[in-house]
Amino acid sequence: MIKTSFFTALENETGRVDKIAVLHDVSRSVFSLDSVKILINGKEAKKSSKCRPFDKVELTWEEEIFDNILAQDIPLDVLYEDDDVLVINKTSGMVVHPAPGNYTNTIVNALLYRYGEQFNTTEEEEENTLRPGIVHRLDKDTSGVMVIAKTGLAHQALCSQFASHTTVKYYIAIVKGNFTVKRGTINQRLARSLYDRKLFDVTDSKTRGKEAITHYEVLRNYPGFAFVKVKLETGRTHQIRVHMKSLNHPLLGDALYSRKDDRFPEVQLMLHSLSLEFTHPTTEERMKFIAPLPSRFSEVLRVL
């Protein structure tokens, strides 16, 4: 499938076009593809070509679509199901959808086994053939409530709710350090790191990244740690992990944004999607689902 991306370099952006493109949410991996074509102000360029303020950049590349996804008999912890939606309690360590280097043992593989190959609610969008029914996602090591659409209409309605922030999402987390205030709000934009494409940073720039708002409540302080409840207004990638780190309270078990803890060296990411509230796409009933506290949380809290 042919994909394109357009952006205009900002007033303060000068440098190699591949590095400037990263600031505009273009994956660095795009520039490693043989098929990528780069135009700067309409003229063909190389990835090492210099980009100057207000230059107009157009990128075109061919992205491989893996439409032969393996159906696998993987058990899912179902919280609720009807003809339109499936709500599950995702286990920690499970990837949501296939991606380079991880084409099996995902939730999508399980869904295709459960419902058959016709389970593709987004036929009008070829780019979503890897993600049948997926409305939102949780990071691999994050557990908890996820809703999955079983029809095209349900997918459209639920995606609209997530985009307009009418869903209500609560998480629980164990973070490092103690809080002096019980409640707070973090309103800082998130942008891809300038140094590592896999990471995100908070930024004060009004032209970089995306708005991100996180509300938190400290449920209890422990020696050296805190148990917190988090409400998301926006759903950015790694939002809770980056926002908590920005307060000097990185999540316990976070291999990307925190150092390994000597007391709990083997613990997985201590982040759990506790509850999700949304409007049913057909009945328009307001529904709320809660995922029980995972055993990894109980074990750590018992030690603390």
ChimeraX commands (.cxc) that place a marker at each C-alpha (Angstrom):
marker #1 position 0.00,0.00,0.00 radius 0.5
marker #1 position 1.29,3.46,-0.93 radius 0.5
marker #1 position 1.42,5.90,1.98 radius 0.5
marker #1 position 2.22,9.60,2.02 radius 0.5
marker #1 position 3.07,12.25,4.57 radius 0.5
marker #1 position 3.21,16.04,4.20 radius 0.5
marker #1 position 4.61,18.67,6.54 radius 0.5
marker #1 position 6.08,22.16,6.54 radius 0.5
marker #1 position 9.25,22.76,8.53 radius 0.5
marker #1 position 8.80,25.21,11.38 radius 0.5
marker #1 position 10.64,28.48,11.79 radius 0.5
marker #1 position 13.25,26.99,14.13 radius 0.5
marker #1 position 13.75,23.69,12.28 radius 0.5
marker #1 position 16.95,23.26,10.27 radius 0.5
marker #1 position 18.82,20.02,9.56 radius 0.5
marker #1 position 18.66,16.71,7.76 radius 0.5
marker #1 position 15.20,16.05,6.43 radius 0.5
marker #1 position 15.01,12.60,8.07 radius 0.5
marker #1 position 15.67,14.13,11.47 radius 0.5
marker #1 position 13.22,16.98,10.94 radius 0.5
marker #1 position 10.56,14.52,9.77 radius 0.5
marker #1 position 10.73,12.68,13.11 radius 0.5
marker #1 position 9.58,15.91,14.79 radius 0.5
marker #1 position 6.46,15.72,12.63 radius 0.5
marker #1 position 5.54,12.18,13.71 radius 0.5
marker #1 position 7.11,10.41,10.74 radius 0.5
marker #1 position 8.71,7.12,11.74 radius 0.5
marker #1 position 12.48,7.03,11.29 radius 0.5
marker #1 position 12.06,3.54,9.85 radius 0.5
marker #1 position 10.37,5.07,6.77 radius 0.5
marker #1 position 13.75,6.38,5.62 radius 0.5
marker #1 position 15.26,2.89,5.64 radius 0.5
marker #1 position 12.78,1.68,3.02 radius 0.5
marker #1 position 14.01,1.34,-0.56 radius 0.5
marker #1 position 10.64,2.60,-1.76 radius 0.5
marker #1 position 10.73,5.97,0.05 radius 0.5
marker #1 position 10.65,9.05,-2.16 radius 0.5
marker #1 position 11.45,12.46,-0.69 radius 0.5
marker #1 position 10.45,15.80,-2.19 radius 0.5
marker #1 position 11.51,19.13,-0.69 radius 0.5
marker #1 position 9.59,22.03,-2.24 radius 0.5
marker #1 position 8.69,19.71,-5.09 radius 0.5
marker #1 position 12.27,18.66,-5.87 radius 0.5
marker #1 position 13.58,15.14,-5.28 radius 0.5
marker #1 position 15.92,14.87,-2.30 radius 0.5
marker #1 position 17.87,12.38,-0.22 radius 0.5
marker #1 position 17.33,11.62,3.47 radius 0.5
marker #1 position 20.58,13.47,4.19 radius 0.5
marker #1 position 19.37,16.56,2.31 radius 0.5
marker #1 position 19.11,19.72,4.38 radius 0.5
marker #1 position 15.69,20.95,5.38 radius 0.5
marker #1 position 15.26,24.67,6.12 radius 0.5
marker #1 position 12.50,26.65,7.86 radius 0.5
marker #1 position 9.20,26.68,5.96 radius 0.5
marker #1 position 10.34,24.04,3.46 radius 0.5
marker #1 position 7.46,21.88,2.25 radius 0.5
marker #1 position 8.27,18.19,2.50 radius 0.5
marker #1 position 6.40,15.34,0.84 radius 0.5
marker #1 position 7.19,11.70,1.61 radius 0.5
marker #1 position 5.87,8.71,-0.33 radius 0.5
marker #1 position 6.60,5.08,0.46 radius 0.5
marker #1 position 5.18,1.60,0.05 radius 0.5
marker #1 position 4.10,-0.12,3.25 radius 0.5
marker #1 position 3.68,-3.87,3.34 radius 0.5
marker #1 position 0.30,-5.09,4.55 radius 0.5
marker #1 position 0.30,-8.51,6.17 radius 0.5
marker #1 position -3.21,-9.73,5.46 radius 0.5
marker #1 position -2.54,-13.41,6.13 radius 0.5
marker #1 position -2.62,-13.21,9.91 radius 0.5
marker #1 position -2.44,-16.51,11.72 radius 0.5
marker #1 position -5.57,-17.42,13.68 radius 0.5
marker #1 position -4.50,-18.78,17.08 radius 0.5
marker #1 position -6.46,-20.43,19.86 radius 0.5
marker #1 position -5.45,-17.99,22.60 radius 0.5
marker #1 position -7.77,-17.70,25.62 radius 0.5
marker #1 position -9.21,-14.25,26.31 radius 0.5
marker #1 position -10.53,-13.08,29.69 radius 0.5
marker #1 position -13.98,-11.90,28.60 radius 0.5
marker #1 position -15.76,-9.36,30.81 radius 0.5
marker #1 position -18.74,-8.83,28.48 radius 0.5
marker #1 position -19.88,-9.74,24.97 radius 0.5
marker #1 position -22.87,-9.13,22.70 radius 0.5
marker #1 position -23.42,-8.87,18.94 radius 0.5
marker #1 position -21.65,-5.51,18.72 radius 0.5
marker #1 position -18.84,-5.37,21.26 radius 0.5
marker #1 position -16.41,-7.56,23.15 radius 0.5
marker #1 position -14.89,-6.31,26.40 radius 0.5
marker #1 position -11.83,-8.14,27.71 radius 0.5
marker #1 position -9.40,-7.98,30.59 radius 0.5
marker #1 position -6.09,-7.91,28.73 radius 0.5
marker #1 position -3.24,-9.77,30.39 radius 0.5
marker #1 position 0.14,-8.14,30.95 radius 0.5
marker #1 position 2.72,-9.20,28.36 radius 0.5
marker #1 position 0.25,-9.63,25.51 radius 0.5
marker #1 position 0.61,-7.47,22.40 radius 0.5
marker #1 position -2.61,-6.06,20.92 radius 0.5
marker #1 position -1.92,-6.38,17.19 radius 0.5
marker #1 position 0.76,-7.87,14.93 radius 0.5
marker #1 position 3.72,-5.67,14.09 radius 0.5
marker #1 position 7.20,-6.17,12.62 radius 0.5
marker #1 position 8.94,-8.78,14.74 radius 0.5
marker #1 position 5.71,-9.76,16.49 radius 0.5
marker #1 position 3.21,-11.36,14.11 radius 0.5
marker #1 position 1.81,-14.05,16.41 radius 0.5
marker #1 position 0.37,-14.47,19.92 radius 0.5
marker #1 position -1.44,-11.13,19.81 radius 0.5
marker #1 position -5.03,-10.24,20.63 radius 0.5
marker #1 position -5.77,-9.93,16.91 radius 0.5
marker #1 position -4.54,-13.50,16.36 radius 0.5
marker #1 position -6.93,-14.60,19.11 radius 0.5
marker #1 position -9.84,-12.63,17.62 radius 0.5
marker #1 position -9.37,-14.18,14.18 radius 0.5
marker #1 position -9.51,-17.65,15.73 radius 0.5
marker #1 position -12.55,-16.73,17.81 radius 0.5
marker #1 position -14.58,-15.15,14.99 radius 0.5
marker #1 position -12.97,-16.25,11.72 radius 0.5
marker #1 position -11.19,-14.35,8.98 radius 0.5
marker #1 position -14.28,-12.29,8.19 radius 0.5
marker #1 position -13.73,-10.48,11.47 radius 0.5
marker #1 position -12.49,-7.26,9.87 radius 0.5
marker #1 position -14.63,-4.29,10.76 radius 0.5
marker #1 position -12.57,-1.72,8.85 radius 0.5
marker #1 position -12.68,-2.86,5.23 radius 0.5
marker #1 position -12.86,0.73,4.00 radius 0.5
marker #1 position -9.44,1.42,5.52 radius 0.5
marker #1 position -6.81,-0.93,4.13 radius 0.5
marker #1 position -4.27,0.22,6.69 radius 0.5
marker #1 position -6.38,-1.38,9.41 radius 0.5
marker #1 position -6.30,-4.91,8.00 radius 0.5
marker #1 position -3.82,-5.73,10.74 radius 0.5
marker #1 position -6.20,-4.51,13.42 radius 0.5
marker #1 position -9.65,-6.04,12.92 radius 0.5
marker #1 position -12.01,-4.70,15.55 radius 0.5
marker #1 position -9.32,-2.81,17.45 radius 0.5
marker #1 position -10.64,0.52,18.70 radius 0.5
marker #1 position -7.87,1.45,21.13 radius 0.5
marker #1 position -4.83,-0.30,22.48 radius 0.5
marker #1 position -2.86,-0.89,25.65 radius 0.5
marker #1 position 0.91,-1.25,25.78 radius 0.5
marker #1 position 2.24,-4.80,25.83 radius 0.5
marker #1 position 2.90,-4.86,29.58 radius 0.5
marker #1 position -0.22,-2.89,30.55 radius 0.5
marker #1 position -3.15,-5.03,31.66 radius 0.5
marker #1 position -6.83,-4.30,32.02 radius 0.5
marker #1 position -10.07,-3.31,30.29 radius 0.5
marker #1 position -10.21,-3.12,26.50 radius 0.5
marker #1 position -13.27,-2.83,24.24 radius 0.5
marker #1 position -13.26,-4.42,20.78 radius 0.5
marker #1 position -15.78,-3.74,18.00 radius 0.5
marker #1 position -17.47,-6.71,16.32 radius 0.5
marker #1 position -19.13,-4.78,13.49 radius 0.5
marker #1 position -18.16,-1.92,11.22 radius 0.5
marker #1 position -20.82,0.37,12.69 radius 0.5
marker #1 position -19.68,-0.43,16.22 radius 0.5
marker #1 position -16.09,0.30,15.26 radius 0.5
marker #1 position -17.00,3.67,13.79 radius 0.5
marker #1 position -19.11,4.67,16.80 radius 0.5
marker #1 position -16.53,3.62,19.39 radius 0.5
marker #1 position -13.64,5.26,17.52 radius 0.5
marker #1 position -15.66,8.46,17.45 radius 0.5
marker #1 position -16.14,8.30,21.23 radius 0.5
marker #1 position -12.44,7.82,21.87 radius 0.5
marker #1 position -11.58,10.65,19.48 radius 0.5
marker #1 position -14.04,13.04,21.15 radius 0.5
marker #1 position -12.94,11.96,24.66 radius 0.5
marker #1 position -16.44,10.95,25.78 radius 0.5
marker #1 position -15.13,7.66,27.15 radius 0.5
marker #1 position -14.05,7.60,30.80 radius 0.5
marker #1 position -10.82,5.70,31.54 radius 0.5
marker #1 position -9.28,5.03,34.94 radius 0.5
marker #1 position -5.96,3.31,35.57 radius 0.5
marker #1 position -4.09,2.25,38.67 radius 0.5
marker #1 position -0.32,2.30,38.97 radius 0.5
marker #1 position 2.49,1.83,41.45 radius 0.5
marker #1 position 5.10,4.54,41.07 radius 0.5
marker #1 position 8.41,5.34,42.70 radius 0.5
marker #1 position 8.65,7.99,45.40 radius 0.5
marker #1 position 6.10,9.65,47.68 radius 0.5
marker #1 position 3.70,12.50,46.91 radius 0.5
marker #1 position 3.24,15.54,49.12 radius 0.5
marker #1 position -0.13,16.39,47.54 radius 0.5
marker #1 position -2.97,13.90,47.20 radius 0.5
marker #1 position -4.38,15.04,43.86 radius 0.5
marker #1 position -3.13,16.80,40.78 radius 0.5
marker #1 position -3.42,17.36,37.05 radius 0.5
marker #1 position -0.63,17.13,34.50 radius 0.5
marker #1 position -1.30,19.20,31.38 radius 0.5
marker #1 position 1.80,18.86,29.24 radius 0.5
marker #1 position 2.08,18.08,25.56 radius 0.5
marker #1 position 3.78,14.85,24.51 radius 0.5
marker #1 position 6.17,14.59,21.57 radius 0.5
marker #1 position 8.46,11.91,20.25 radius 0.5
marker #1 position 11.91,12.07,21.78 radius 0.5
marker #1 position 14.55,13.81,19.70 radius 0.5
marker #1 position 17.02,11.11,20.71 radius 0.5
marker #1 position 15.04,7.87,20.61 radius 0.5
marker #1 position 12.10,7.28,18.28 radius 0.5
marker #1 position 10.59,4.69,20.63 radius 0.5
marker #1 position 10.25,7.19,23.48 radius 0.5
marker #1 position 8.17,10.27,24.20 radius 0.5
marker #1 position 8.96,13.42,26.18 radius 0.5
marker #1 position 6.93,16.23,27.66 radius 0.5
marker #1 position 7.38,19.51,25.82 radius 0.5
marker #1 position 6.47,23.14,26.41 radius 0.5
marker #1 position 6.44,23.78,22.67 radius 0.5
marker #1 position 3.03,24.66,21.26 radius 0.5
marker #1 position 4.06,23.42,17.83 radius 0.5
marker #1 position 5.46,19.99,18.74 radius 0.5
marker #1 position 3.59,16.92,19.86 radius 0.5
marker #1 position 0.00,16.62,21.02 radius 0.5
marker #1 position -2.06,17.82,23.96 radius 0.5
marker #1 position -2.10,15.38,26.87 radius 0.5
marker #1 position -4.02,15.73,30.14 radius 0.5
marker #1 position -3.72,13.33,33.08 radius 0.5
marker #1 position -5.48,13.57,36.45 radius 0.5
marker #1 position -4.09,11.56,39.36 radius 0.5
marker #1 position -5.08,10.71,42.92 radius 0.5
marker #1 position -2.73,9.18,45.46 radius 0.5
marker #1 position -4.50,6.24,47.09 radius 0.5
marker #1 position -1.65,5.53,49.48 radius 0.5
marker #1 position 2.01,6.38,50.04 radius 0.5
marker #1 position 4.34,3.53,51.00 radius 0.5
marker #1 position 8.04,3.79,51.93 radius 0.5
marker #1 position 9.63,4.74,48.62 radius 0.5
marker #1 position 6.52,4.07,46.52 radius 0.5
marker #1 position 2.96,5.27,45.94 radius 0.5
marker #1 position -0.24,3.59,44.78 radius 0.5
marker #1 position -2.09,5.98,42.47 radius 0.5
marker #1 position -5.31,6.14,40.50 radius 0.5
marker #1 position -5.20,7.94,37.17 radius 0.5
marker #1 position -7.92,9.38,34.95 radius 0.5
marker #1 position -7.09,10.14,31.32 radius 0.5
marker #1 position -8.68,12.96,29.37 radius 0.5
marker #1 position -6.55,12.15,26.34 radius 0.5
marker #1 position -5.15,8.81,25.24 radius 0.5
marker #1 position -1.65,9.44,23.94 radius 0.5
marker #1 position 0.97,6.72,23.56 radius 0.5
marker #1 position 2.84,6.20,26.87 radius 0.5
marker #1 position 0.91,9.13,28.37 radius 0.5
marker #1 position 0.75,7.94,31.98 radius 0.5
marker #1 position 4.30,6.64,31.91 radius 0.5
marker #1 position 5.76,9.90,30.57 radius 0.5
marker #1 position 3.61,12.20,32.69 radius 0.5
marker #1 position 4.46,10.33,35.88 radius 0.5
marker #1 position 8.14,10.42,34.99 radius 0.5
marker #1 position 7.85,14.19,34.46 radius 0.5
marker #1 position 6.84,14.44,38.15 radius 0.5
marker #1 position 9.88,12.32,39.12 radius 0.5
marker #1 position 7.53,9.42,39.88 radius 0.5
marker #1 position 8.30,6.85,37.15 radius 0.5
marker #1 position 6.27,3.66,37.15 radius 0.5
marker #1 position 7.67,0.62,38.87 radius 0.5
marker #1 position 8.71,-1.99,36.31 radius 0.5
marker #1 position 8.86,0.48,33.42 radius 0.5
marker #1 position 11.79,-0.69,31.30 radius 0.5
marker #1 position 11.59,2.35,28.99 radius 0.5
marker #1 position 11.25,5.27,31.38 radius 0.5
marker #1 position 12.67,3.99,34.66 radius 0.5
marker #1 position 15.64,2.09,36.03 radius 0.5
marker #1 position 15.26,-1.44,37.36 radius 0.5
marker #1 position 14.36,-1.36,41.03 radius 0.5
marker #1 position 16.60,-3.30,43.43 radius 0.5
marker #1 position 13.66,-4.26,45.63 radius 0.5
marker #1 position 11.49,-5.55,42.76 radius 0.5
marker #1 position 13.99,-6.37,39.98 radius 0.5
marker #1 position 11.73,-8.83,38.14 radius 0.5
marker #1 position 8.43,-6.98,38.34 radius 0.5
marker #1 position 6.53,-6.13,35.14 radius 0.5
marker #1 position 5.09,-2.71,34.37 radius 0.5
marker #1 position 2.81,-1.73,37.24 radius 0.5
marker #1 position 0.06,-0.17,35.16 radius 0.5
marker #1 position -3.49,-1.52,34.91 radius 0.5
marker #1 position -6.51,-0.25,33.02 radius 0.5
marker #1 position -8.96,-0.46,35.91 radius 0.5
marker #1 position -12.20,0.71,34.30 radius 0.5
marker #1 position -13.65,1.88,31.02 radius 0.5
marker #1 position -16.98,3.63,30.48 radius 0.5
marker #1 position -18.52,4.19,27.05 radius 0.5
marker #1 position -21.87,4.44,25.28 radius 0.5
marker #1 position -23.01,1.23,23.61 radius 0.5
marker #1 position -22.92,1.79,19.82 radius 0.5
marker #1 position -26.38,0.24,19.25 radius 0.5
marker #1 position -28.44,0.55,22.42 radius 0.5
marker #1 position -26.85,3.89,23.42 radius 0.5
marker #1 position -26.77,2.60,26.98 radius 0.5
marker #1 position -23.95,3.97,29.10 radius 0.5
marker #1 position -21.81,1.01,30.17 radius 0.5
marker #1 position -18.93,0.66,32.64 radius 0.5
marker #1 position -16.57,-2.28,33.04 radius 0.5
marker #1 position -13.98,-2.97,35.75 radius 0.5
marker #1 position -11.00,-5.32,35.55 radius 0.5
marker #1 position -10.00,-6.92,38.88 radius 0.5
marker #1 position -6.72,-6.06,40.54 radius 0.5
marker #1 position -4.01,-8.23,38.91 radius 0.5
marker #1 position -2.00,-10.63,41.06 radius 0.5
marker #1 position 1.25,-8.77,40.32 radius 0.5
marker #1 position -0.25,-5.72,42.04 radius 0.5
marker #1 position -1.44,-7.73,45.03 radius 0.5
marker #1 position 2.01,-9.28,45.46 radius 0.5
marker #1 position 3.87,-5.95,45.37 radius 0.5
marker #1 position 1.33,-4.22,47.64 radius 0.5
marker #1 position 1.60,-7.10,50.10 radius 0.5
marker #1 position 5.37,-6.60,50.27 radius 0.5
marker #1 position 5.01,-2.84,50.64 radius 0.5
marker link #1:1,2 radius 0.2
marker link #1:2,3 radius 0.2
marker link #1:3,4 radius 0.2
marker link #1:4,5 radius 0.2
marker link #1:5,6 radius 0.2
marker link #1:6,7 radius 0.2
marker link #1:7,8 radius 0.2
marker link #1:8,9 radius 0.2
marker link #1:9,10 radius 0.2
marker link #1:10,11 radius 0.2
marker link #1:11,12 radius 0.2
marker link #1:12,13 radius 0.2
marker link #1:13,14 radius 0.2
marker link #1:14,15 radius 0.2
marker link #1:15,16 radius 0.2
marker link #1:16,17 radius 0.2
marker link #1:17,18 radius 0.2
marker link #1:18,19 radius 0.2
marker link #1:19,20 radius 0.2
marker link #1:20,21 radius 0.2
marker link #1:21,22 radius 0.2
marker link #1:22,23 radius 0.2
marker link #1:23,24 radius 0.2
marker link #1:24,25 radius 0.2
marker link #1:25,26 radius 0.2
marker link #1:26,27 radius 0.2
marker link #1:27,28 radius 0.2
marker link #1:28,29 radius 0.2
marker link #1:29,30 radius 0.2
marker link #1:30,31 radius 0.2
marker link #1:31,32 radius 0.2
marker link #1:32,33 radius 0.2
marker link #1:33,34 radius 0.2
marker link #1:34,35 radius 0.2
marker link #1:35,36 radius 0.2
marker link #1:36,37 radius 0.2
marker link #1:37,38 radius 0.2
marker link #1:38,39 radius 0.2
marker link #1:39,40 radius 0.2
marker link #1:40,41 radius 0.2
marker link #1:41,42 radius 0.2
marker link #1:42,43 radius 0.2
marker link #1:43,44 radius 0.2
marker link #1:44,45 radius 0.2
marker link #1:45,46 radius 0.2
marker link #1:46,47 radius 0.2
marker link #1:47,48 radius 0.2
marker link #1:48,49 radius 0.2
marker link #1:49,50 radius 0.2
marker link #1:50,51 radius 0.2
marker link #1:51,52 radius 0.2
marker link #1:52,53 radius 0.2
marker link #1:53,54 radius 0.2
marker link #1:54,55 radius 0.2
marker link #1:55,56 radius 0.2
marker link #1:56,57 radius 0.2
marker link #1:57,58 radius 0.2
marker link #1:58,59 radius 0.2
marker link #1:59,60 radius 0.2
marker link #1:60,61 radius 0.2
marker link #1:61,62 radius 0.2
marker link #1:62,63 radius 0.2
marker link #1:63,64 radius 0.2
marker link #1:64,65 radius 0.2
marker link #1:65,66 radius 0.2
marker link #1:66,67 radius 0.2
marker link #1:67,68 radius 0.2
marker link #1:68,69 radius 0.2
marker link #1:69,70 radius 0.2
marker link #1:70,71 radius 0.2
marker link #1:71,72 radius 0.2
marker link #1:72,73 radius 0.2
marker link #1:73,74 radius 0.2
marker link #1:74,75 radius 0.2
marker link #1:75,76 radius 0.2
marker link #1:76,77 radius 0.2
marker link #1:77,78 radius 0.2
marker link #1:78,79 radius 0.2
marker link #1:79,80 radius 0.2
marker link #1:80,81 radius 0.2
marker link #1:81,82 radius 0.2
marker link #1:82,83 radius 0.2
marker link #1:83,84 radius 0.2
marker link #1:84,85 radius 0.2
marker link #1:85,86 radius 0.2
marker link #1:86,87 radius 0.2
marker link #1:87,88 radius 0.2
marker link #1:88,89 radius 0.2
marker link #1:89,90 radius 0.2
marker link #1:90,91 radius 0.2
marker link #1:91,92 radius 0.2
marker link #1:92,93 radius 0.2
marker link #1:93,94 radius 0.2
marker link #1:94,95 radius 0.2
marker link #1:95,96 radius 0.2
marker link #1:96,97 radius 0.2
marker link #1:97,98 radius 0.2
marker link #1:98,99 radius 0.2
marker link #1:99,100 radius 0.2
marker link #1:100,101 radius 0.2
marker link #1:101,102 radius 0.2
marker link #1:102,103 radius 0.2
marker link #1:103,104 radius 0.2
marker link #1:104,105 radius 0.2
marker link #1:105,106 radius 0.2
marker link #1:106,107 radius 0.2
marker link #1:107,108 radius 0.2
marker link #1:108,109 radius 0.2
marker link #1:109,110 radius 0.2
marker link #1:110,111 radius 0.2
marker link #1:111,112 radius 0.2
marker link #1:112,113 radius 0.2
marker link #1:113,114 radius 0.2
marker link #1:114,115 radius 0.2
marker link #1:115,116 radius 0.2
marker link #1:116,117 radius 0.2
marker link #1:117,118 radius 0.2
marker link #1:118,119 radius 0.2
marker link #1:119,120 radius 0.2
marker link #1:120,121 radius 0.2
marker link #1:121,122 radius 0.2
marker link #1:122,123 radius 0.2
marker link #1:123,124 radius 0.2
marker link #1:124,125 radius 0.2
marker link #1:125,126 radius 0.2
marker link #1:126,127 radius 0.2
marker link #1:127,128 radius 0.2
marker link #1:128,129 radius 0.2
marker link #1:129,130 radius 0.2
marker link #1:130,131 radius 0.2
marker link #1:131,132 radius 0.2
marker link #1:132,133 radius 0.2
marker link #1:133,134 radius 0.2
marker link #1:134,135 radius 0.2
marker link #1:135,136 radius 0.2
marker link #1:136,137 radius 0.2
marker link #1:137,138 radius 0.2
marker link #1:138,139 radius 0.2
marker link #1:139,140 radius 0.2
marker link #1:140,141 radius 0.2
marker link #1:141,142 radius 0.2
marker link #1:142,143 radius 0.2
marker link #1:143,144 radius 0.2
marker link #1:144,145 radius 0.2
marker link #1:145,146 radius 0.2
marker link #1:146,147 radius 0.2
marker link #1:147,148 radius 0.2
marker link #1:148,149 radius 0.2
marker link #1:149,150 radius 0.2
marker link #1:150,151 radius 0.2
marker link #1:151,152 radius 0.2
marker link #1:152,153 radius 0.2
marker link #1:153,154 radius 0.2
marker link #1:154,155 radius 0.2
marker link #1:155,156 radius 0.2
marker link #1:156,157 radius 0.2
marker link #1:157,158 radius 0.2
marker link #1:158,159 radius 0.2
marker link #1:159,160 radius 0.2
marker link #1:160,161 radius 0.2
marker link #1:161,162 radius 0.2
marker link #1:162,163 radius 0.2
marker link #1:163,164 radius 0.2
marker link #1:164,165 radius 0.2
marker link #1:165,166 radius 0.2
marker link #1:166,167 radius 0.2
marker link #1:167,168 radius 0.2
marker link #1:168,169 radius 0.2
marker link #1:169,170 radius 0.2
marker link #1:170,171 radius 0.2
marker link #1:171,172 radius 0.2
marker link #1:172,173 radius 0.2
marker link #1:173,174 radius 0.2
marker link #1:174,175 radius 0.2
marker link #1:175,176 radius 0.2
marker link #1:176,177 radius 0.2
marker link #1:177,178 radius 0.2
marker link #1:178,179 radius 0.2
marker link #1:179,180 radius 0.2
marker link #1:180,181 radius 0.2
marker link #1:181,182 radius 0.2
marker link #1:182,183 radius 0.2
marker link #1:183,184 radius 0.2
marker link #1:184,185 radius 0.2
marker link #1:185,186 radius 0.2
marker link #1:186,187 radius 0.2
marker link #1:187,188 radius 0.2
marker link #1:188,189 radius 0.2
marker link #1:189,190 radius 0.2
marker link #1:190,191 radius 0.2
marker link #1:191,192 radius 0.2
marker link #1:192,193 radius 0.2
marker link #1:193,194 radius 0.2
marker link #1:194,195 radius 0.2
marker link #1:195,196 radius 0.2
marker link #1:196,197 radius 0.2
marker link #1:197,198 radius 0.2
marker link #1:198,199 radius 0.2
marker link #1:199,200 radius 0.2
marker link #1:200,201 radius 0.2
marker link #1:201,202 radius 0.2
marker link #1:202,203 radius 0.2
marker link #1:203,204 radius 0.2
marker link #1:204,205 radius 0.2
marker link #1:205,206 radius 0.2
marker link #1:206,207 radius 0.2
marker link #1:207,208 radius 0.2
marker link #1:208,209 radius 0.2
marker link #1:209,210 radius 0.2
marker link #1:210,211 radius 0.2
marker link #1:211,212 radius 0.2
marker link #1:212,213 radius 0.2
marker link #1:213,214 radius 0.2
marker link #1:214,215 radius 0.2
marker link #1:215,216 radius 0.2
marker link #1:216,217 radius 0.2
marker link #1:217,218 radius 0.2
marker link #1:218,219 radius 0.2
marker link #1:219,220 radius 0.2
marker link #1:220,221 radius 0.2
marker link #1:221,222 radius 0.2
marker link #1:222,223 radius 0.2
marker link #1:223,224 radius 0.2
marker link #1:224,225 radius 0.2
marker link #1:225,226 radius 0.2
marker link #1:226,227 radius 0.2
marker link #1:227,228 radius 0.2
marker link #1:228,229 radius 0.2
marker link #1:229,230 radius 0.2
marker link #1:230,231 radius 0.2
marker link #1:231,232 radius 0.2
marker link #1:232,233 radius 0.2
marker link #1:233,234 radius 0.2
marker link #1:234,235 radius 0.2
marker link #1:235,236 radius 0.2
marker link #1:236,237 radius 0.2
marker link #1:237,238 radius 0.2
marker link #1:238,239 radius 0.2
marker link #1:239,240 radius 0.2
marker link #1:240,241 radius 0.2
marker link #1:241,242 radius 0.2
marker link #1:242,243 radius 0.2
marker link #1:243,244 radius 0.2
marker link #1:244,245 radius 0.2
marker link #1:245,246 radius 0.2
marker link #1:246,247 radius 0.2
marker link #1:247,248 radius 0.2
marker link #1:248,249 radius 0.2
marker link #1:249,250 radius 0.2
marker link #1:250,251 radius 0.2
marker link #1:251,252 radius 0.2
marker link #1:252,253 radius 0.2
marker link #1:253,254 radius 0.2
marker link #1:254,255 radius 0.2
marker link #1:255,256 radius 0.2
marker link #1:256,257 radius 0.2
marker link #1:257,258 radius 0.2
marker link #1:258,259 radius 0.2
marker link #1:259,260 radius 0.2
marker link #1:260,261 radius 0.2
marker link #1:261,262 radius 0.2
marker link #1:262,263 radius 0.2
marker link #1:263,264 radius 0.2
marker link #1:264,265 radius 0.2
marker link #1:265,266 radius 0.2
marker link #1:266,267 radius 0.2
marker link #1:267,268 radius 0.2
marker link #1:268,269 radius 0.2
marker link #1:269,270 radius 0.2
marker link #1:270,271 radius 0.2
marker link #1:271,272 radius 0.2
marker link #1:272,273 radius 0.2
marker link #1:273,274 radius 0.2
marker link #1:274,275 radius 0.2
marker link #1:275,276 radius 0.2
marker link #1:276,277 radius 0.2
marker link #1:277,278 radius 0.2
marker link #1:278,279 radius 0.2
marker link #1:279,280 radius 0.2
marker link #1:280,281 radius 0.2
marker link #1:281,282 radius 0.2
marker link #1:282,283 radius 0.2
marker link #1:283,284 radius 0.2
marker link #1:284,285 radius 0.2
marker link #1:285,286 radius 0.2
marker link #1:286,287 radius 0.2
marker link #1:287,288 radius 0.2
marker link #1:288,289 radius 0.2
marker link #1:289,290 radius 0.2
marker link #1:290,291 radius 0.2
marker link #1:291,292 radius 0.2
marker link #1:292,293 radius 0.2
marker link #1:293,294 radius 0.2
marker link #1:294,295 radius 0.2
marker link #1:295,296 radius 0.2
marker link #1:296,297 radius 0.2
marker link #1:297,298 radius 0.2
marker link #1:298,299 radius 0.2
marker link #1:299,300 radius 0.2
marker link #1:300,301 radius 0.2
marker link #1:301,302 radius 0.2
marker link #1:302,303 radius 0.2
marker link #1:303,304 radius 0.2
view
